[in-house]
């Protein structure tokens, strides 16, 4: 991988396909993909459930290009949905539709997953955001992954957008993460001493028939098995495109900062997986209103203080990456609340889940005007 590909950005978002009259999910992905062939081509993909549609940007050289690309795709997807009599909605779970009512996509890969995982797969009706950041050295990528694990709960808290599950207020800001935790090989990855150790781990799982493909490692952050990227998979899909771009910019800056530390033969303190999981639970439960643990100080710290520390940590990389405007949107998220906070505020008005769906659809359209 050339230096030109270093810190490139690719974004994948999983959207809900919603019936505008009932506000329920509609198993309609194949029709939408067919409708998008003329404009979005390979950038639309099905997922396990037919009520999910995934978009993917091309490999973008920087955040500005990624933003333009994402806005373009979201706009086109909105139009495809309207022409097809549906709407798209960006939230980590649907407020009230039940997984048992959703059709499974007719594809050998998904049939295998359902055969292996049974009800865990059928109930995995969740919608996430995946961000790829380009690296030029897979050995270095493993060491960046080891360090970047620490920040995964911070960004999850900002993305929280799934407080409801089959019509119930779960008490979590990201219930999506709890649903996905039931799958094997999820959550925060272990520490790996080297690329060779990581690859031997994958080979062992394949050899022992735990997996047939390295893509069935579904950690919150992973060295991608086929691309020279670090892939961040922890986030709920945010409602607004500006939120997605902000989170992508944060991930890119974290990778760039840790990359520079390694280049300078400096380190970043590494923590046990079990400790980082404690912060991840707090982030999923309370979102941006959580107290996370500063393991260096061995004390609870307000989330907003830790975000300030994160912004200070990456600050010297931000201008070089050209992403200061996008990263400053963090302040807007803290001001207006995460998606979960906004969903819950609407719910508290009269406990009408359809109004929550209407909110999600409106927010999904914010910023898409030409």
NUVEX-122284 format. One record per residue (C-alpha): y negated, x, z negated; residue number from 1; residue in one letter. Coordinates in steps of 0.05 Angstrom, whole numbers, plus 32768, in hexadecimal, padded with zeros to 4 digits. Layout:
BEGIN
{{Y,X,Z},NUM,"a"}
...
This chain:
BEGIN
{{8000,8000,8000},1,"x"}
{{7FBC,801C,8013},2,"x"}
{{7F80,8021,7FE6},3,"x"}
{{7F61,7FE9,8011},4,"x"}
{{7F96,7FBA,7FF5},5,"x"}
{{7F88,7FCD,7FAD},6,"x"}
{{7F71,7F92,7F83},7,"x"}
{{7F78,7F60,7FBC},8,"x"}
{{7F7E,7F18,7FA5},9,"x"}
{{7FAE,7EE0,7FBA},10,"x"}
{{7FAC,7E9B,7F99},11,"x"}
{{7FE0,7E64,7F97},12,"x"}
{{7FD2,7E1F,7F7B},13,"x"}
{{8002,7DE5,7F6F},14,"x"}
{{7FE2,7DA0,7F77},15,"x"}
{{7FF8,7D5A,7F64},16,"x"}
{{7FFF,7D27,7F9C},17,"x"}
{{7FE4,7CE6,7F80},18,"x"}
{{7FE4,7C9E,7F97},19,"x"}
{{7F9B,7C88,7F92},20,"x"}
{{7FAD,7C40,7F7F},21,"x"}
{{7FE1,7C4B,7F49},22,"x"}
{{7FC9,7C91,7F36},23,"x"}
{{8013,7CA4,7F32},24,"x"}
{{8032,7CE0,7F54},25,"x"}
{{804C,7CD4,7F99},26,"x"}
{{8087,7CFA,7FB8},27,"x"}
{{8063,7D08,7FF9},28,"x"}
{{8061,7D53,8005},29,"x"}
{{8085,7D56,8048},30,"x"}
{{8055,7D24,8067},31,"x"}
{{8019,7D4C,804F},32,"x"}
{{8035,7D8E,8069},33,"x"}
{{8041,7D6D,80AC},34,"x"}
{{7FF9,7D54,80AB},35,"x"}
{{7FDF,7D99,809B},36,"x"}
{{8003,7DBF,80D1},37,"x"}
{{7FC7,7DC1,80FF},38,"x"}
{{7F97,7DDC,80CB},39,"x"}
{{7FBB,7DFE,8091},40,"x"}
{{7FFD,7E13,80B2},41,"x"}
{{8023,7E41,8083},42,"x"}
{{7FF2,7E39,804A},43,"x"}
{{8012,7DF8,8033},44,"x"}
{{8057,7DFA,8012},45,"x"}
{{8084,7DC8,7FEE},46,"x"}
{{809D,7DD3,7FA7},47,"x"}
{{80D9,7DB9,7F80},48,"x"}
{{80BD,7D73,7F7A},49,"x"}
{{80A3,7D4D,7FB6},50,"x"}
{{8065,7D38,7F90},51,"x"}
{{804D,7D81,7F8D},52,"x"}
{{802A,7DA7,7FC5},53,"x"}
{{801A,7DF1,7FC1},54,"x"}
{{7FE2,7E15,7FE5},55,"x"}
{{7FDD,7E60,7FEE},56,"x"}
{{7FA2,7E8A,8005},57,"x"}
{{7FAB,7EC6,8032},58,"x"}
{{7FA5,7F0B,8014},59,"x"}
{{7F5B,7F11,8004},60,"x"}
{{7F36,7F53,7FFE},61,"x"}
{{7F0A,7F3B,7FC5},62,"x"}
{{7EF8,7EFE,7F9B},63,"x"}
{{7EC1,7EE6,7FCA},64,"x"}
{{7EF3,7EE2,8003},65,"x"}
{{7F26,7EC1,7FD5},66,"x"}
{{7EF2,7E8D,7FC1},67,"x"}
{{7EE0,7E7C,8009},68,"x"}
{{7F29,7E77,801A},69,"x"}
{{7F3B,7E4B,7FDF},70,"x"}
{{7F01,7E1C,7FEB},71,"x"}
{{7F14,7E15,8034},72,"x"}
{{7F5C,7E05,8024},73,"x"}
{{7F4B,7DD4,7FEC},74,"x"}
{{7F1A,7DB0,801B},75,"x"}
{{7F4E,7DAA,8052},76,"x"}
{{7F84,7D93,8021},77,"x"}
{{7F55,7D5C,8006},78,"x"}
{{7F4B,7D43,804D},79,"x"}
{{7F95,7D45,805E},80,"x"}
{{7FA3,7D1D,801F},81,"x"}
{{7F6E,7CE9,802E},82,"x"}
{{7F87,7CE1,8076},83,"x"}
{{7FCD,7CD6,8059},84,"x"}
{{7FB7,7CA2,8025},85,"x"}
{{7FC0,7CD0,7FE9},86,"x"}
{{7F94,7CFC,7FBC},87,"x"}
{{7F9E,7D41,7FA0},88,"x"}
{{7F95,7D4F,7F57},89,"x"}
{{7F93,7D92,7F33},90,"x"}
{{7FB1,7D91,7EED},91,"x"}
{{7FEC,7DB4,7ECC},92,"x"}
{{8010,7D72,7EBF},93,"x"}
{{8005,7D2B,7ED6},94,"x"}
{{7FEA,7CFF,7E9E},95,"x"}
{{8021,7CCA,7EA2},96,"x"}
{{8051,7CCE,7EDD},97,"x"}
{{8099,7CDD,7EC8},98,"x"}
{{80C2,7D15,7EE5},99,"x"}
{{80FF,7CE8,7EED},100,"x"}
{{80DB,7CC0,7F22},101,"x"}
{{80CC,7CFC,7F4F},102,"x"}
{{80F6,7D0F,7F8B},103,"x"}
{{8111,7D56,7F93},104,"x"}
{{80FE,7D7B,7FD2},105,"x"}
{{8139,7D80,8002},106,"x"}
{{813F,7DCC,8007},107,"x"}
{{817B,7DF9,7FF6},108,"x"}
{{8151,7E23,7FC6},109,"x"}
{{813C,7DE7,7F9D},110,"x"}
{{8182,7DC9,7F9F},111,"x"}
{{819B,7E0A,7F81},112,"x"}
{{8167,7E0A,7F4A},113,"x"}
{{8178,7DC2,7F38},114,"x"}
{{81C3,7DD3,7F39},115,"x"}
{{81B7,7E0E,7F0B},116,"x"}
{{8182,7DF0,7EDC},117,"x"}
{{8196,7DA6,7EDF},118,"x"}
{{8165,7D7B,7EB7},119,"x"}
{{8139,7DB7,7EA7},120,"x"}
{{8129,7DBC,7EF1},121,"x"}
{{8120,7D71,7EFC},122,"x"}
{{80F1,7D6D,7EC0},123,"x"}
{{80C8,7DAA,7ED6},124,"x"}
{{8091,7D7F,7EF4},125,"x"}
{{8058,7DB0,7EE9},126,"x"}
{{801E,7DCD,7F12},127,"x"}
{{8007,7E14,7F0B},128,"x"}
{{7FD9,7E4A,7F26},129,"x"}
{{7FF4,7E8D,7F3D},130,"x"}
{{7FC7,7EC9,7F4B},131,"x"}
{{7FDE,7F08,7F6F},132,"x"}
{{7FB6,7F48,7F65},133,"x"}
{{7FC6,7F81,7F95},134,"x"}
{{7FDE,7FC5,7F7B},135,"x"}
{{7FEC,8005,7FA1},136,"x"}
{{8023,8021,7F75},137,"x"}
{{805D,7FF9,7F57},138,"x"}
{{806A,802C,7F21},139,"x"}
{{8022,8025,7F0A},140,"x"}
{{8029,7FDA,7F13},141,"x"}
{{805E,7FD8,7EDC},142,"x"}
{{8030,7FFC,7EAC},143,"x"}
{{7FF6,7FCD,7EBD},144,"x"}
{{8025,7F92,7EB1},145,"x"}
{{8037,7FAE,7E6C},146,"x"}
{{7FEE,7FB1,7E58},147,"x"}
{{7FD5,7F72,7E7B},148,"x"}
{{8008,7F47,7E54},149,"x"}
{{7FD8,7F49,7E19},150,"x"}
{{7FA3,7F21,7E40},151,"x"}
{{7FD1,7EEB,7E5A},152,"x"}
{{7FC4,7EBB,7E20},153,"x"}
{{7F78,7EC4,7E28},154,"x"}
{{7F79,7EAD,7E70},155,"x"}
{{7FAB,7E76,7E61},156,"x"}
{{7F7B,7E58,7E2E},157,"x"}
{{7F44,7E55,7E62},158,"x"}
{{7F73,7E33,7E94},159,"x"}
{{7F91,7DFF,7E65},160,"x"}
{{7F94,7DBD,7E8B},161,"x"}
{{7FD3,7D97,7E77},162,"x"}
{{7FCB,7D70,7E36},163,"x"}
{{7FF6,7D34,7E4C},164,"x"}
{{8040,7D2B,7E5A},165,"x"}
{{805F,7CE9,7E73},166,"x"}
{{8026,7CC0,7E56},167,"x"}
{{801F,7CE3,7E12},168,"x"}
{{7FEA,7D0F,7DF5},169,"x"}
{{8015,7D4B,7DE4},170,"x"}
{{7FE3,7D6D,7DB5},171,"x"}
{{7FE7,7DAB,7DE1},172,"x"}
{{7FB0,7DC2,7E10},173,"x"}
{{7FE6,7DDF,7E3E},174,"x"}
{{8026,7DB7,7E38},175,"x"}
{{8039,7DD2,7E7D},176,"x"}
{{8049,7E15,7E5D},177,"x"}
{{8077,7DF3,7E2B},178,"x"}
{{809D,7DCF,7E62},179,"x"}
{{80A6,7E10,7E89},180,"x"}
{{80BC,7E36,7E4B},181,"x"}
{{80FE,7E10,7E4F},182,"x"}
{{8110,7E39,7E8E},183,"x"}
{{8131,7E7D,7E84},184,"x"}
{{810B,7EBC,7E96},185,"x"}
{{80C7,7E9F,7E87},186,"x"}
{{808E,7EB0,7E57},187,"x"}
{{8073,7EF5,7E47},188,"x"}
{{809E,7F2D,7E64},189,"x"}
{{80BB,7F66,7E3C},190,"x"}
{{809E,7FAC,7E3E},191,"x"}
{{80BC,7FD9,7E74},192,"x"}
{{80B7,8025,7E6F},193,"x"}
{{80BA,8030,7EBA},194,"x"}
{{80C4,800F,7EFD},195,"x"}
{{810B,8028,7EFD},196,"x"}
{{811A,8005,7EBC},197,"x"}
{{80FC,7FC4,7ED8},198,"x"}
{{8124,7FC9,7F19},199,"x"}
{{8164,7FD8,7EF3},200,"x"}
{{8158,7F9A,7EC9},201,"x"}
{{8152,7F70,7F08},202,"x"}
{{8190,7F8F,7F26},203,"x"}
{{81B8,7F7F,7EE7},204,"x"}
{{81A3,7F36,7EEA},205,"x"}
{{81B8,7F31,7F33},206,"x"}
{{81F9,7F57,7F27},207,"x"}
{{820D,7F29,7EEE},208,"x"}
{{81FA,7EEA,7F15},209,"x"}
{{81C2,7ED6,7EE6},210,"x"}
{{8195,7ED3,7F24},211,"x"}
{{81A1,7EDA,7F6E},212,"x"}
{{8159,7EED,7F7E},213,"x"}
{{8124,7F15,7F58},214,"x"}
{{80F3,7EDB,7F64},215,"x"}
{{8118,7EB5,7F2E},216,"x"}
{{80F4,7EE0,7EFB},217,"x"}
{{80BE,7EAE,7EE7},218,"x"}
{{8096,7ED6,7EB4},219,"x"}
{{804D,7EC8,7EA6},220,"x"}
{{803D,7F0A,7EC7},221,"x"}
{{806D,7F30,7EF4},222,"x"}
{{806F,7F69,7F25},223,"x"}
{{807F,7F41,7F63},224,"x"}
{{80C4,7F53,7F7E},225,"x"}
{{80AE,7F53,7FC8},226,"x"}
{{8062,7F5D,7FC9},227,"x"}
{{803A,7F97,7FAD},228,"x"}
{{8016,7F69,7F7D},229,"x"}
{{8014,7F57,7F34},230,"x"}
{{801C,7F0B,7F31},231,"x"}
{{7FFE,7EE4,7EF8},232,"x"}
{{8023,7EA1,7EEF},233,"x"}
{{800D,7E89,7EAA},234,"x"}
{{7FD4,7E5A,7EBB},235,"x"}
{{7FD1,7E0F,7EC3},236,"x"}
{{7FB0,7DFE,7F05},237,"x"}
{{7F67,7DF2,7EF3},238,"x"}
{{7F43,7DB4,7F0C},239,"x"}
{{7F08,7DD7,7F2D},240,"x"}
{{7F0C,7E0C,7F63},241,"x"}
{{7ED7,7E34,7F3E},242,"x"}
{{7F05,7E37,7F01},243,"x"}
{{7F3E,7E52,7F2B},244,"x"}
{{7F12,7E87,7F4A},245,"x"}
{{7EF8,7E9C,7F05},246,"x"}
{{7F3F,7EA5,7EEB},247,"x"}
{{7F53,7ECC,7F29},248,"x"}
{{7F16,7EF9,7F20},249,"x"}
{{7F29,7F06,7ED7},250,"x"}
{{7F70,7F19,7EEA},251,"x"}
{{7F57,7F47,7F21},252,"x"}
{{7F26,7F69,7EF2},253,"x"}
{{7F5B,7F73,7EBC},254,"x"}
{{7F89,7F95,7EEE},255,"x"}
{{7F50,7FC1,7F08},256,"x"}
{{7F3C,7FD6,7EC1},257,"x"}
{{7F82,7FE8,7EAB},258,"x"}
{{7F8E,800B,7EED},259,"x"}
{{7F50,8037,7EE0},260,"x"}
{{7F67,8046,7E99},261,"x"}
{{7FAA,805E,7EB4},262,"x"}
{{7F87,8088,7EE9},263,"x"}
{{7F5E,80A9,7EB3},264,"x"}
{{7F9D,80B6,7E8A},265,"x"}
{{7F85,8085,7E56},266,"x"}
{{7FAD,804D,7E36},267,"x"}
{{7FA8,8007,7E1D},268,"x"}
{{7FCB,7FF3,7DDD},269,"x"}
{{800D,7FD0,7DEC},270,"x"}
{{8028,7F97,7DC1},271,"x"}
{{806C,7F78,7DB8},272,"x"}
{{807E,7F3C,7DE2},273,"x"}
{{8089,7F12,7DA3},274,"x"}
{{8042,7F1F,7D8B},275,"x"}
{{8023,7F0D,7DCE},276,"x"}
{{804E,7ECD,7DCE},277,"x"}
{{802C,7EBA,7D8D},278,"x"}
{{7FE9,7EBB,7DB0},279,"x"}
{{8005,7E96,7DEC},280,"x"}
{{801C,7E5E,7DBF},281,"x"}
{{7FD7,7E58,7DA0},282,"x"}
{{7FB7,7E58,7DE4},283,"x"}
{{7FE5,7E21,7DFD},284,"x"}
{{7FDB,7DF8,7DBE},285,"x"}
{{7F8F,7DFE,7DB4},286,"x"}
{{7F73,7E1B,7DF5},287,"x"}
{{7F2D,7E37,7DF1},288,"x"}
{{7F27,7E1C,7DAA},289,"x"}
{{7F5E,7E48,7D90},290,"x"}
{{7F5D,7E83,7D61},291,"x"}
{{7F85,7EBB,7D80},292,"x"}
{{7FA0,7EF7,7D5A},293,"x"}
{{7F7F,7F3B,7D62},294,"x"}
{{7FBE,7F64,7D54},295,"x"}
{{7F96,7FA4,7D4E},296,"x"}
{{7F6C,7F87,7D16},297,"x"}
{{7FA6,7F5C,7CFE},298,"x"}
{{7F7B,7F1E,7CF6},299,"x"}
{{7F6B,7EDC,7D18},300,"x"}
{{7F2F,7EDE,7D46},301,"x"}
{{7F09,7EA5,7D68},302,"x"}
{{7F1C,7E9F,7DB1},303,"x"}
{{7ED4,7EA4,7DC7},304,"x"}
{{7ECE,7EE8,7DA5},305,"x"}
{{7F0C,7F02,7DC8},306,"x"}
{{7EF1,7EE9,7E0B},307,"x"}
{{7EB1,7F10,7DFE},308,"x"}
{{7EDC,7F4E,7DF0},309,"x"}
{{7F03,7F43,7E30},310,"x"}
{{7EC3,7F3C,7E59},311,"x"}
{{7EA9,7F7C,7E3A},312,"x"}
{{7EEB,7F9F,7E49},313,"x"}
{{7EE9,7F8F,7E93},314,"x"}
{{7E9D,7F92,7E9C},315,"x"}
{{7E98,7FD5,7EBF},316,"x"}
{{7ECA,7FBE,7EF4},317,"x"}
{{7EA9,7F7C,7F04},318,"x"}
{{7E70,7F94,7F2F},319,"x"}
{{7E9D,7FC3,7F57},320,"x"}
{{7ECA,7F88,7F65},321,"x"}
{{7E8F,7F5B,7F77},322,"x"}
{{7EA5,7F24,7F48},323,"x"}
{{7E6F,7F1F,7F12},324,"x"}
{{7E59,7EDA,7F28},325,"x"}
{{7EA0,7EBF,7F28},326,"x"}
{{7EB1,7EDE,7EE5},327,"x"}
{{7E71,7EC2,7EC6},328,"x"}
{{7E8F,7E7D,7ED1},329,"x"}
{{7EB6,7E8A,7E91},330,"x"}
{{7E77,7E75,7E6D},331,"x"}
{{7E77,7E32,7E92},332,"x"}
{{7EC0,7E26,7E7F},333,"x"}
{{7EB0,7E34,7E36},334,"x"}
{{7E74,7E05,7E3A},335,"x"}
{{7E95,7DC9,7E5D},336,"x"}
{{7EDB,7DD4,7E40},337,"x"}
{{7F1C,7DE4,7E63},338,"x"}
{{7F3D,7DAF,7E8E},339,"x"}
{{7F65,7D98,7E53},340,"x"}
{{7F26,7D8D,7E2A},341,"x"}
{{7F08,7D64,7E62},342,"x"}
{{7F47,7D3B,7E6B},343,"x"}
{{7F4B,7D2C,7E21},344,"x"}
{{7F01,7D18,7E1E},345,"x"}
{{7F0D,7CE4,7E54},346,"x"}
{{7F4D,7CCD,7E31},347,"x"}
{{7F28,7CC2,7DEF},348,"x"}
{{7EF8,7C90,7E10},349,"x"}
{{7F2C,7C59,7E17},350,"x"}
{{7F71,7C79,7E1B},351,"x"}
{{7F79,7C66,7E64},352,"x"}
{{7FA5,7C9B,7E87},353,"x"}
{{7F8F,7C82,7ECC},354,"x"}
{{7F47,7C95,7EBB},355,"x"}
{{7F61,7CDB,7EAA},356,"x"}
{{7F81,7CDF,7EEF},357,"x"}
{{7F3F,7CC9,7F0E},358,"x"}
{{7F1B,7D00,7EE8},359,"x"}
{{7F4C,7D34,7F01},360,"x"}
{{7F44,7D1E,7F49},361,"x"}
{{7EF8,7D1F,7F44},362,"x"}
{{7EF8,7D64,7F23},363,"x"}
{{7F28,7D7E,7F58},364,"x"}
{{7EF3,7D6E,7F8C},365,"x"}
{{7EBA,7D90,7F67},366,"x"}
{{7E9A,7DC9,7F90},367,"x"}
{{7EBE,7DB7,7FD0},368,"x"}
{{7E80,7D9E,7FF4},369,"x"}
{{7E6F,7DC9,8030},370,"x"}
